Amino acid sequence: MNLSLCCISISLKEKGLGFQTMTYSRFIALPYSEAIQILSERILNNFKVTGETILECKRQGIKGYRMSSNIVPLINHPKINLKLQDLPNYPEIQLEINKIKKIIQNTKIYTSTHPSAEFITLTSDNLASVENSLRDLEHHAIIMDLLELPQSHESPINIHVRKDGDTEIIFQKFAKNFAKLSKSVQSRLVIENNDNRNGVWHIPNIVKYFYDRLGLPCTFDNLHYKICSGGVSEEEAFNLAYNTWDTIPTFHYSEGVNGTKKHADYAEGLPIEYKSPVKWEVEVKMKDIAIRKMLSRITPIHIP
């Protein structure tokens, strides 16, 4: 079973290795030269942690890694608008990027991203929100391109369509903004089912609109399905989503606390694959420690 880590390794965090960020208010409160130096050092740290996290996945038998959306904080903020090449530590950052490329090639760890579901929208009536979302998606694609990850669904950029209402109107807004994205984003973009109770973006509708009309694969999330099923069985939903992919799908597995959509610390069960192989991103709070427990419960198949 291919289980993937989402963003943070608890094992590394306990050793003092973790991602660092910087807020816009902190950046502008400092003299520019000091602010950009601190930001540069934090971004360098984040690339180092990314490489170490992928190596940690390999050590623990974890097959995939969803990269953090906070590797490169702040530089795509509309009032800062920097490029990596503008940072004082850029030569060191480039060395770390080259190291990560080799680590990915050598470990064969699957990679993906999931830009913040809270803020990414291609369906809002607020033009600034859409522009910020387009910029953020391009920013994620740039990082993936720097790491020489495939411009395909093998390295997906996963987003939601959060807005509920008239599905055709919402789809048309999405399609208009999707057309503004670069090939680097378009070729990786996949759409995940939602957990809005009585919402419209369950798997049957995602397939009907985003796959049938734009060719975008559907990410099956088992917990979101339980809350918003679309009137089909879990196996039907799984297979509907599975058949939209042109490679082994990247799906999401999590368990809710007491029947809610709040992610549990650990998973008590394992994903159901319905005889089809999947890359499962495990969304539980204890991250790699929880995945280790899941892997220990998988019974190996012995072929005589």
N, C-alpha and C positions, 0 to 999 in steps of 0.2 A: 504494500500500500504506500502510495506516494503522499507523504504528509509534508506540508510547508509551514515554515515559521513566518509570522507576521511582524515585521519591523524590528522588534527588540528581543535580544537574548537576555533573559533573567540571569543565566549563568555568568555572562560577561559583565552584566551590571553589578552583580555581587562582587566582582573583581575590580570594580571601579572604571570599567569601560562602558561609556554611554554617550549618546548623542547630546550635542549642545545646541542651543538656539540663541536668538537675540531678537528682542522686540524693536519695532520701529521707534517707539518712544525712547528706548535706551540709546538707540543709534543716534538720533538727532540731539540727544542731551549731551553728547560728547563732542569734542573737537573732531572734525572730519577725519583727520589723519589717524587719530586714536581709534575712532569708531571702525574705520575700514580695516585697521590692523587686527582688532579684536574679532571682527566678523570673519576675516580671512583665516585666522587661527582656528576658529570654531568650525569652519567649513573643512579645513584640513583634517581636524580631529574626526569629523563625521565621515569623511571618506576612509580614514584609517579604521574606524569602528565598523564601517560597512564591510570592508575586506575581512576583518576578524570575525564578523558575524557569519559570513558565508563559510569561512573555514570551520567555525564552531558547528554550523549545520552539518558539514561533512563528517566531523568527529562524532556527532551524535546520531548519525544515520538519518538525518532529516534531508529530504530530497529537493526541497524548494525554499525560496526566500522571497517574500514580498518586501521590497526595499522601502525604507522609511521615506515619507514625503518631506521630511525635515533635514535631509542631507545638506541641502543648500538653502538655508533660510534667508529670507529678506531681499535677496538681490533682484528678484523680479517684482518687488514692490513698485507700484507706479511712480512713487516720488523718489525712488532710489535708482532703479533701472540700471543695474550693473551687469556686466558679464564676468564669467569666471576669470577671463584673461585680464580683467581690470584689478584683480586682487593682488596685493603685494606678495602673497605666498603662492602665486600661481604655479611657478616651476615645481614646487613641492607637491602641490595639488595634482599636477599633471602626472608626476611620478606615481602617486597613489592610485590615480585612475588607471594607469598602465598595469599596476600590480593587481587591481581588482579584475581587469580584463583577463589576465593570466589565471587568476584564482578561479574565475567562472569557467574558463576553458578547461582547466585541469580537474576541477571538482564535478563538472557537469551539473551544477546546481541550477534548477529552474528559477527564473526570475520574473517578477511582475511588479506593478505598482497599483496603488489604490488612492488617488488624490482625495483629499478630504471630502467625504460625502456630505458634510455639513455645508460646504461653501461652493462646491462645483455645481453650476447650473447652466444648461444651454436652453432653458425654457422660460426663464424669468422675463417679466415685463420691464425689469430694471436693467437698463442698458449697461450701467457700470458693473453690475454683478456678472453679466454675460461676458463683458470685456475682460474682467479679472479672471473669470473661469477659462476663457480662451488662452489667456496669457499663462495661467498656471498649467494647463494641459501641455502647452508648447514647452514650458520649462521642464516638465517631467520627460517629455520626448527627447529633449536635448541631452539630458543626463543619460538616458538609455542609449542614445546614439554615441555619446562619448565613450560608453562602455562597450560599444559595438554589439549591442544586443539586436536580435532580429527585428526588422520592421514587419512584424507579423503577429498573429495571435499566439505564437509560442512565447512571447514576452508581452502579455496584455497590459493595457491601461484600463482599469476597471472603474466605471462610474455608475451612478444611479440617475434615474429621472424621477425626481422627488415630487414634482407638481402633479396634483390630481385634478380631474375635471374632464372636459371633452377631449377624448383621446386623439381625434384627428387634428384639432387645433394645436394641442400640445406637440404632437408629432411634427406638424408643419414648422413650428417655431424651432424645434430641435434640428430638423433637416436644414433649415436656412442657416443656422449657426454652425452645424457640422460641416457645411460646404466651405466655411471660412478657415477650417483647420488645415494644417499641412499634411502631406502624405505620411509623414513620420507619426503623427497622432492618429490619423484616420485608419492606417493599416494595423494599428494595435488596439483600437478602441473596442471595448466590450461593455454590455449593459447588464447590470445585476437586478434581479427582482427585488421588490421593496417589501417593507414590513408595515406599511400603513394599513391598519385594519379597515376593511371595506374600500381600500384604495384600488386604483385601476392598473397599476404596473406589476401585475402578477405575470407569471411566465407565459401563459397563452397570449397575452397582449404584447409582451415584449417581442415574442416570436413573430406575431402578426404584423407589427409595425416596424420594428427595428431590424429584424433579420430579413423578413420577406421583402422589405422595401429598400433597405440600405445595406443588407448583407452583414450586419453587425451580430456577432455571436451573443448568446445569452448566458450569463453566469448564474448557475443554480446555487442558491443559498438555502440550506435546509431549514434554518430557524426562521428566516423570512417567509419561506413557503408555509410553515406551520401557522403563521399569523395571517397570511394573505395567499390562499391556495389557488384562486382563480377557478375553483370548482372542479379541479382534476385531482386524481390520486397523486401521491408523492412519486410513484414510479412513472406515471405518465408525464409529470412535470420534469422529472429528471431526464427522461428520454427526449422530450420536446427540446429541452435546452441542449442536451448532448448532441443532437443531430444538427445544431446550428454551427458547430465548430469544424474547422478544417484541419485541426490538429488535436492532440489529447487535451481535453478541456481543463481549465483551471476553475474549480468550484470552491465554495466556502462551506466549512463545517463549524458549527458551534452548538452550544446547549444553553438554554435560558435558565435563569434562577426562578424556581417556583412557577414555571409556566409563563414567565414574562420574556421580553426580548433583551433583558439585561444579561450580558454574557457572564457565564459562570467562570470560576477560577480554574476548574479542571473539567475535563470531559469524562463522563461515566461510560459512554458508549463509543462506538466507532462509526464512521460513515458507511452507508449502504451504497454499493456501486452498481447493483443490478447487472452484474456480469460485464461491466464496461469500465476500462481503466480511466482513472481521473487523477489530476494533481489537486489535492485537497489543501487549501489554506485554512489552517486551524485558528479560529478566532476565539481564544479563551485567554483569560487574564494572566495565567501563569506561564504562558508562552512555551519556551522549549522544555521547561521542567514538566509541563503538562503533556507535551508531545512525547517525551520519553516514557511517561506512564502509559500512554496510548500504544506506543510501539511495543512495550513489554507484554501487552495483552494480545498482540497479533500472533496467532499460531502459525509457525512456519510450515510450509507444505514440503514434505519429503518425497522426492521422486525416486523410486527404486531403480 
